[in-house]
C-alpha cells in the first residue's frame, strides 16, 4: 500500500468552538509535515493561538524545507510560533493569556523528528503495538514522574489540565525533539487530549490496524472519540507508510 497521511479535527459533542488545529502536508522534496495544536485560555484566545501556531509552523517549512536539517527547522518553527503568540498577547489583551499545545513531526524517508510542548501527544504504531513517544508537559504528569501522584489520581486532579510548557506560556517554548526510526507498516499519530482521553490504546490500535489508509483511520478515530462522548475538541494528524503525494488539510 502506498503511503498516506491525513488530518482531521472536530468540535466534539460538548464544546461550542473548535480550538484544535491539525495539519498533514507534503513538503518540497517529499518530506511530510504533521501537526496538532490545542488552544488553551478560553475562546477566542485559544483558537487564535492554535491557528497562528499552525500557520507559522507551516510557513517556516514551506519556505525553508530542504535548506536545513528538519530537526533544526522544527526548533526554529516552534520558537517562531512562540514569539508570534507572545507578541499577540501584548497586541490583543482582550484574548487574555492565550496559549496552545503543539506537537509537530517531520517524516523524511525512514526517519522522523517529533517536537512537542504541552500535553498533546505523539504515538508510534510499530509491529502491532502503540507507544507514546512524547512526554506530557503538564503539572500532573510532572507529579506522576516524580512519584508524588498516581495515574488514577492524575486523571481526576483539579490541575489535570494545567500545562507547564506550551506555545505562549513563557518567553522561550523549549520544545522536546525526539528522533524516530520508521519501518514498513509503521504509523505516526499526533493527537490532542480530546482523542486519547476518550479512547484507550487498544481501541486506537484496532482502528489503525483495520484502516485502509490514513484518511479513513483519522476519520474513524475522531468518530470513535465522539461516540465515547466527545467531551473536548478532537485533533488528529496521521502518517501511514512511506511518503508520496497527498492533499493538504488545515482546518
Wavefront OBJ file of the C-alpha trace (Angstrom):
o trace
v 0.000 0.000 0.000
v 1.308 3.461 -0.895
v 1.996 5.855 1.913
v -0.867 8.060 3.091
v -1.272 10.921 5.511
v -4.240 12.940 6.701
v -5.507 15.281 9.382
v -8.940 15.729 10.869
v -10.451 17.867 13.616
v -13.888 18.075 15.182
v -15.574 20.275 17.771
v -16.817 17.236 19.684
v -20.175 16.745 21.374
v -19.893 19.295 24.204
v -17.836 22.337 23.156
v -19.292 25.105 21.012
v -15.995 26.140 19.382
v -13.175 24.092 17.901
v -9.830 25.300 19.281
v -7.878 22.341 17.868
v -5.906 22.619 14.649
v -4.408 19.761 12.639
v -2.232 19.613 9.555
v -0.823 16.967 7.213
v 1.245 18.395 4.387
v 3.770 17.217 1.794
v 6.854 19.434 1.680
v 9.183 20.172 -1.202
v 11.312 17.091 -1.759
v 8.719 14.637 -0.464
v 9.000 15.001 3.314
v 5.761 15.092 5.309
v 4.834 17.626 7.996
v 2.272 16.661 10.647
v 0.945 18.996 13.334
v -1.706 19.233 16.009
v -2.318 22.197 18.317
v -4.846 22.504 21.138
v -5.657 26.075 22.125
v -5.949 26.975 25.794
v -7.049 30.108 27.573
v -10.681 30.189 26.515
v -12.429 31.497 23.431
v -11.426 33.287 21.323
v -7.818 33.325 22.528
v -7.183 29.589 22.427
v -8.459 29.197 18.889
v -6.443 32.205 17.758
v -3.257 30.833 19.356
v -3.603 27.402 17.770
v -4.476 28.897 14.367
v -1.481 31.239 14.406
v 0.829 28.472 15.599
v -0.228 26.164 12.781
v 0.180 28.987 10.277
v 3.689 29.952 11.439
v 4.970 26.368 11.503
v 3.535 25.687 8.068
v 5.059 28.835 6.591
v 8.508 28.069 8.015
v 8.531 24.628 6.433
v 7.075 25.754 3.127
v 9.777 28.423 2.829
v 12.816 26.570 4.157
v 12.165 22.860 3.522
v 15.267 21.233 2.078
v 17.603 24.060 3.115
v 18.387 22.882 6.658
v 18.113 19.715 8.780
v 14.493 19.123 9.696
v 15.165 18.748 13.428
v 16.645 22.242 13.387
v 13.741 23.601 11.363
v 11.344 22.139 13.912
v 13.063 24.079 16.685
v 13.049 27.241 14.593
v 9.367 26.872 13.723
v 8.314 26.198 17.310
v 10.291 29.151 18.633
v 8.938 31.495 15.959
v 5.391 30.367 16.739
v 6.038 31.073 20.411
v 7.343 34.557 19.608
v 4.253 35.213 17.495
v 1.792 34.193 20.208
v 3.691 36.156 22.887
v 3.513 39.236 20.663
v -0.206 38.722 20.100
v -0.739 38.536 23.859
v 0.561 42.105 24.045
v -1.320 43.317 20.986
v -4.647 41.680 21.856
v -5.118 41.843 25.644
v -8.795 41.029 25.169
v -7.691 37.470 24.342
v -6.095 37.052 27.766
v -3.207 34.651 28.315
v -3.867 32.712 25.140
v -1.633 29.736 24.517
v -1.645 26.392 22.775
v -0.107 22.962 22.926
v 1.862 21.812 19.908
v 3.121 18.515 18.548
v 4.792 18.679 15.147
v 6.613 15.964 13.223
v 8.603 15.798 10.012
v 8.927 12.460 8.220
v 11.660 12.009 5.627
v 12.104 8.508 4.273
v 12.602 6.147 7.206
v 13.324 8.883 9.759
v 11.130 11.254 11.727
v 11.625 14.077 14.211
v 8.859 14.937 16.680
v 8.742 18.215 18.634
v 6.296 18.840 21.448
v 5.283 21.341 24.103
v 2.173 20.880 26.220
v 0.023 17.803 26.723
v -0.932 16.851 23.180
v 0.788 13.609 22.209
v 2.726 11.692 19.608
v 2.360 7.915 19.271
v 4.341 5.423 17.206
v 2.476 2.359 15.963
v 5.033 -0.409 15.347
v 4.633 -4.174 14.995
v 1.008 -4.018 16.130
v 1.754 -2.014 19.278
v 1.129 1.624 20.158
v 3.785 3.546 22.101
v 3.676 7.130 23.324
v 6.832 8.898 22.124
v 6.254 12.308 23.721
v 6.132 13.283 27.392
v 3.243 15.417 28.615
v 4.319 18.886 29.743
v 1.627 19.156 32.407
v 1.543 19.637 36.152
v 0.007 16.230 36.847
v 2.438 14.433 34.515
v 5.341 16.004 36.373
v 3.917 14.867 39.692
v 3.413 11.333 38.352
v 7.001 11.196 37.068
v 8.224 12.393 40.470
v 6.239 9.668 42.235
v 4.023 12.113 44.120
v 0.798 11.318 42.247
v -0.716 8.126 40.872
v -2.011 7.832 37.316
v -5.518 7.249 38.656
v -5.390 10.395 40.785
v -3.904 12.396 37.917
v -6.984 11.698 35.782
v -9.256 13.426 38.299
v -6.930 16.026 39.830
v -8.209 19.649 39.721
v -4.958 20.680 37.988
v -5.071 17.940 35.342
v -5.454 20.488 32.528
v -2.617 22.783 33.644
v 0.284 22.690 31.180
v 3.811 23.617 32.260
v 5.116 24.322 28.763
v 3.359 25.443 25.628
v 3.292 27.994 22.856
v 2.733 31.340 24.573
v 3.299 30.079 28.124
v 6.820 31.528 28.569
v 9.264 33.699 26.645
v 11.000 30.510 25.451
v 9.000 27.464 24.337
v 11.798 24.904 24.989
v 10.316 22.043 22.945
v 11.479 18.464 23.283
v 12.616 16.995 19.952
v 12.558 13.203 19.638
v 14.140 11.331 16.693
v 12.402 8.180 15.461
v 13.320 5.406 13.042
v 10.398 4.181 10.938
v 9.877 0.777 9.361
v 7.437 -0.708 6.874
v 3.967 -0.910 8.395
v 4.587 1.789 10.990
v 2.266 4.712 11.650
v 2.896 8.021 13.390
v -0.097 9.545 15.174
v -0.256 13.045 16.633
v -3.377 13.890 18.625
v -4.892 16.239 21.169
v -6.292 15.116 24.512
v -9.783 15.034 23.046
v -8.728 11.772 21.409
v -6.534 9.936 23.904
v -8.724 10.785 26.902
v -11.680 9.231 25.097
v -10.079 6.153 23.521
v -7.859 3.555 25.221
v -4.687 2.489 23.449
v -6.135 -0.847 22.365
v -9.031 0.840 20.575
v -6.691 3.254 18.805
v -4.546 0.274 17.807
v -7.541 -1.590 16.410
v -8.566 1.370 14.282
v -5.052 1.794 12.879
v -4.779 -1.902 12.073
v -8.158 -2.017 10.351
v -7.949 1.146 8.256
v -7.132 1.047 4.556
v -5.373 4.434 4.660
v -4.603 7.401 6.895
v -7.696 9.324 5.850
v -10.033 6.523 6.850
v -8.148 5.976 10.107
v -8.182 9.672 11.055
v -11.926 9.927 10.489
v -12.569 6.684 12.383
v -10.509 7.879 15.350
v -12.452 11.132 15.565
v -15.799 9.377 15.091
v -14.961 6.886 17.849
v -13.966 9.665 20.257
v -17.278 11.379 19.554
v -19.129 8.113 20.089
v -17.481 7.853 23.514
v -18.836 11.256 24.485
v -16.663 13.762 22.634
v -16.226 15.919 25.732
v -13.490 18.032 24.127
v -12.335 19.147 20.703
v -10.538 16.374 18.815
v -7.472 16.830 16.622
v -5.611 14.106 14.704
v -2.693 14.109 12.253
v -1.621 10.702 10.978
v 1.022 9.211 8.676
v 0.954 5.602 7.490
v 3.581 4.134 5.167
v 6.232 5.854 3.048
v 5.785 9.485 1.891
v 4.493 10.051 -1.641
v 1.814 12.624 -2.512
v -1.458 13.700 -0.960
v -3.605 16.696 -0.192
v -3.145 19.424 2.399
v -5.699 19.596 5.188
v -5.789 22.513 7.644
v -8.926 23.445 9.478
l 1 2 3 4 5 6 7 8 9 10 11 12 13 14 15 16 17 18 19 20 21 22 23 24 25 26 27 28 29 30 31 32 33 34 35 36 37 38 39 40 41 42 43 44 45 46 47 48 49 50 51 52 53 54 55 56 57 58 59 60 61 62 63 64 65 66 67 68 69 70 71 72 73 74 75 76 77 78 79 80 81 82 83 84 85 86 87 88 89 90 91 92 93 94 95 96 97 98 99 100 101 102 103 104 105 106 107 108 109 110 111 112 113 114 115 116 117 118 119 120 121 122 123 124 125 126 127 128 129 130 131 132 133 134 135 136 137 138 139 140 141 142 143 144 145 146 147 148 149 150 151 152 153 154 155 156 157 158 159 160 161 162 163 164 165 166 167 168 169 170 171 172 173 174 175 176 177 178 179 180 181 182 183 184 185 186 187 188 189 190 191 192 193 194 195 196 197 198 199 200 201 202 203 204 205 206 207 208 209 210 211 212 213 214 215 216 217 218 219 220 221 222 223 224 225 226 227 228 229 230 231 232 233 234 235 236 237 238 239 240 241 242 243 244 245 246 247 248 249 250 251
